[in-house]
Amino acid sequence: MDRLDPRSTQGATDPMIDDGRGAIAGGAPGGPFDPWSYRDHAGVADVDLVGYNVEATDGSIGKIDSASHEVDGSYLVVDTGPWIFGKKVMLPAGTVNQVNHDERKVYVDRDKDQIKAAPEYDENSHSDPAYRDRLGGYYDESYGNMPPGTAR
């Protein structure tokens, strides 16, 4: 399956993505990035994603250890295994581009370096509003750092 490219043009569809249904790649079409809500077209719909593999734009980053479907507070906790020496990372739901339930894979629109540089995950503070503000702000800002003309 092809990964969605965050550098693609907003609103452009690719008939080869999403089994020919032409999912919109790269972001929340027609609106601002919302880090704590799954995108309507991502295919999450309250499915238990624990155990799914997570694919960044440049390769695998690990398996989902826990997932939340809280309104305006959804996220994934990914066990990175040997990639970041057994650490876990927290990904806001808004980074999820697409879910392939047949392959049990979640595709996010960030590369490994962006994920690795995010504020460090701490199991004891993942629900702390200050941590969530920092993490959500980091991922929101990374959309702002994409070259002009790219999807948001």
Secondary structure, 3 states (H helix, E strand, C coil): CCCCCCCCCCCCECCCCHHHCCCECCCCCCCCCCCCCCCHHHCCCCCCCCCCEEEECCEEEEEEEEECCCCCCCEEEEECCCCCCCCEEEEEHHHEEEEECCCCEEEECCCHHHHHCCCCCCCCCCCCHHHHHHHHHHHHHHHHCCCCCCCC
